[in-house]
Amino acid sequence: MTTLSTLAPHQAQDRLHELTVIDVRTPGEYAGGHIPGALNIPLDQLDRALPDIRSAAERAEILVVCASGARSENACRQLAEKGIHTATLAGGTGAWAAQGNDLDRPVACDVKSAWAMDRQVRLTAGSLVLTGLALGEFVHPAFRLLSAGVAGGLVFSAVTNTCGMAAMLAKLPYNRPRKADLDATLARLRSL
């Protein structure tokens, strides 16, 4: 089992000039505010970016970030399995901002930011539970199984520290990078 390296926000702040920061959130979340200089490579695009990340890791230490630290830990594990050592930011960009550090945000007219993934998951899960309960009350009691299934999924998500619903929502068009955006990010990564 690989031990994950973790940096606290104050440690990352002190070393930001020497780190290559990769933000694995969706493009919409990234647009909502990211660590200055962070490059957006969504978690589901890591395999495509692997050669460039490997090359960057040879030049500088890689710090992987997300909103809370869960997705970045997952990314660090995936990269470690490929022989690339990285570190994760404890508490993610939420902890970074909570300690008074700045977040870069694109000009409002340049990029429309999407809701944070955890907010999208809460809306979807809550909507499915309410739908299952309403249909179970007014159409057929079997629809309550939808609510039970969502509840079971949430428990599984908490126990395993993974989220299948987030993985599905990340595939929606507004959460996916345009090919040109990811290509531009990988070109920046190569030039660091």
Secondary structure as a PSIPRED ss2 file (coil, helix, strand):
# PSIPRED VFORMAT (PSIPRED V4.0)

   1 M C   1.000  0.000  0.000
   2 T C   1.000  0.000  0.000
   3 T C   1.000  0.000  0.000
   4 L C   1.000  0.000  0.000
   5 S E   0.000  0.000  1.000
   6 T E   0.000  0.000  1.000
   7 L E   0.000  0.000  1.000
   8 A C   1.000  0.000  0.000
   9 P H   0.000  1.000  0.000
  10 H H   0.000  1.000  0.000
  11 Q H   0.000  1.000  0.000
  12 A H   0.000  1.000  0.000
  13 Q H   0.000  1.000  0.000
  14 D H   0.000  1.000  0.000
  15 R H   0.000  1.000  0.000
  16 L H   0.000  1.000  0.000
  17 H H   0.000  1.000  0.000
  18 E H   0.000  1.000  0.000
  19 L E   0.000  0.000  1.000
  20 T E   0.000  0.000  1.000
  21 V E   0.000  0.000  1.000
  22 I E   0.000  0.000  1.000
  23 D E   0.000  0.000  1.000
  24 V C   1.000  0.000  0.000
  25 R C   1.000  0.000  0.000
  26 T C   1.000  0.000  0.000
  27 P H   0.000  1.000  0.000
  28 G H   0.000  1.000  0.000
  29 E H   0.000  1.000  0.000
  30 Y H   0.000  1.000  0.000
  31 A H   0.000  1.000  0.000
  32 G C   1.000  0.000  0.000
  33 G C   1.000  0.000  0.000
  34 H E   0.000  0.000  1.000
  35 I C   1.000  0.000  0.000
  36 P C   1.000  0.000  0.000
  37 G C   1.000  0.000  0.000
  38 A C   1.000  0.000  0.000
  39 L E   0.000  0.000  1.000
  40 N E   0.000  0.000  1.000
  41 I C   1.000  0.000  0.000
  42 P C   1.000  0.000  0.000
  43 L H   0.000  1.000  0.000
  44 D H   0.000  1.000  0.000
  45 Q H   0.000  1.000  0.000
  46 L H   0.000  1.000  0.000
  47 D H   0.000  1.000  0.000
  48 R H   0.000  1.000  0.000
  49 A H   0.000  1.000  0.000
  50 L H   0.000  1.000  0.000
  51 P H   0.000  1.000  0.000
  52 D H   0.000  1.000  0.000
  53 I H   0.000  1.000  0.000
  54 R H   0.000  1.000  0.000
  55 S H   0.000  1.000  0.000
  56 A H   0.000  1.000  0.000
  57 A H   0.000  1.000  0.000
  58 E H   0.000  1.000  0.000
  59 R H   0.000  1.000  0.000
  60 A C   1.000  0.000  0.000
  61 E E   0.000  0.000  1.000
  62 I E   0.000  0.000  1.000
  63 L E   0.000  0.000  1.000
  64 V E   0.000  0.000  1.000
  65 V E   0.000  0.000  1.000
  66 C C   1.000  0.000  0.000
  67 A C   1.000  0.000  0.000
  68 S C   1.000  0.000  0.000
  69 G C   1.000  0.000  0.000
  70 A H   0.000  1.000  0.000
  71 R H   0.000  1.000  0.000
  72 S H   0.000  1.000  0.000
  73 E H   0.000  1.000  0.000
  74 N H   0.000  1.000  0.000
  75 A H   0.000  1.000  0.000
  76 C H   0.000  1.000  0.000
  77 R H   0.000  1.000  0.000
  78 Q H   0.000  1.000  0.000
  79 L H   0.000  1.000  0.000
  80 A H   0.000  1.000  0.000
  81 E H   0.000  1.000  0.000
  82 K C   1.000  0.000  0.000
  83 G C   1.000  0.000  0.000
  84 I C   1.000  0.000  0.000
  85 H C   1.000  0.000  0.000
  86 T C   1.000  0.000  0.000
  87 A E   0.000  0.000  1.000
  88 T E   0.000  0.000  1.000
  89 L E   0.000  0.000  1.000
  90 A C   1.000  0.000  0.000
  91 G C   1.000  0.000  0.000
  92 G H   0.000  1.000  0.000
  93 T H   0.000  1.000  0.000
  94 G H   0.000  1.000  0.000
  95 A H   0.000  1.000  0.000
  96 W H   0.000  1.000  0.000
  97 A H   0.000  1.000  0.000
  98 A H   0.000  1.000  0.000
  99 Q C   1.000  0.000  0.000
 100 G C   1.000  0.000  0.000
 101 N C   1.000  0.000  0.000
 102 D C   1.000  0.000  0.000
 103 L C   1.000  0.000  0.000
 104 D E   0.000  0.000  1.000
 105 R C   1.000  0.000  0.000
 106 P C   1.000  0.000  0.000
 107 V C   1.000  0.000  0.000
 108 A C   1.000  0.000  0.000
 109 C C   1.000  0.000  0.000
 110 D C   1.000  0.000  0.000
 111 V C   1.000  0.000  0.000
 112 K C   1.000  0.000  0.000
 113 S C   1.000  0.000  0.000
 114 A C   1.000  0.000  0.000
 115 W C   1.000  0.000  0.000
 116 A C   1.000  0.000  0.000
 117 M H   0.000  1.000  0.000
 118 D H   0.000  1.000  0.000
 119 R H   0.000  1.000  0.000
 120 Q H   0.000  1.000  0.000
 121 V H   0.000  1.000  0.000
 122 R H   0.000  1.000  0.000
 123 L H   0.000  1.000  0.000
 124 T H   0.000  1.000  0.000
 125 A H   0.000  1.000  0.000
 126 G H   0.000  1.000  0.000
 127 S H   0.000  1.000  0.000
 128 L H   0.000  1.000  0.000
 129 V H   0.000  1.000  0.000
 130 L H   0.000  1.000  0.000
 131 T H   0.000  1.000  0.000
 132 G H   0.000  1.000  0.000
 133 L H   0.000  1.000  0.000
 134 A H   0.000  1.000  0.000
 135 L H   0.000  1.000  0.000
 136 G H   0.000  1.000  0.000
 137 E H   0.000  1.000  0.000
 138 F H   0.000  1.000  0.000
 139 V C   1.000  0.000  0.000
 140 H C   1.000  0.000  0.000
 141 P H   0.000  1.000  0.000
 142 A H   0.000  1.000  0.000
 143 F H   0.000  1.000  0.000
 144 R H   0.000  1.000  0.000
 145 L H   0.000  1.000  0.000
 146 L H   0.000  1.000  0.000
 147 S H   0.000  1.000  0.000
 148 A H   0.000  1.000  0.000
 149 G H   0.000  1.000  0.000
 150 V H   0.000  1.000  0.000
 151 A H   0.000  1.000  0.000
 152 G H   0.000  1.000  0.000
 153 G H   0.000  1.000  0.000
 154 L H   0.000  1.000  0.000
 155 V H   0.000  1.000  0.000
 156 F H   0.000  1.000  0.000
 157 S H   0.000  1.000  0.000
 158 A H   0.000  1.000  0.000
 159 V H   0.000  1.000  0.000
 160 T H   0.000  1.000  0.000
 161 N C   1.000  0.000  0.000
 162 T C   1.000  0.000  0.000
 163 C C   1.000  0.000  0.000
 164 G H   0.000  1.000  0.000
 165 M H   0.000  1.000  0.000
 166 A H   0.000  1.000  0.000
 167 A H   0.000  1.000  0.000
 168 M H   0.000  1.000  0.000
 169 L H   0.000  1.000  0.000
 170 A C   1.000  0.000  0.000
 171 K C   1.000  0.000  0.000
 172 L C   1.000  0.000  0.000
 173 P H   0.000  1.000  0.000
 174 Y H   0.000  1.000  0.000
 175 N H   0.000  1.000  0.000
 176 R C   1.000  0.000  0.000
 177 P C   1.000  0.000  0.000
 178 R C   1.000  0.000  0.000
 179 K H   0.000  1.000  0.000
 180 A H   0.000  1.000  0.000
 181 D H   0.000  1.000  0.000
 182 L H   0.000  1.000  0.000
 183 D H   0.000  1.000  0.000
 184 A H   0.000  1.000  0.000
 185 T H   0.000  1.000  0.000
 186 L H   0.000  1.000  0.000
 187 A H   0.000  1.000  0.000
 188 R H   0.000  1.000  0.000
 189 L H   0.000  1.000  0.000
 190 R H   0.000  1.000  0.000
 191 S H   0.000  1.000  0.000
 192 L C   1.000  0.000  0.000
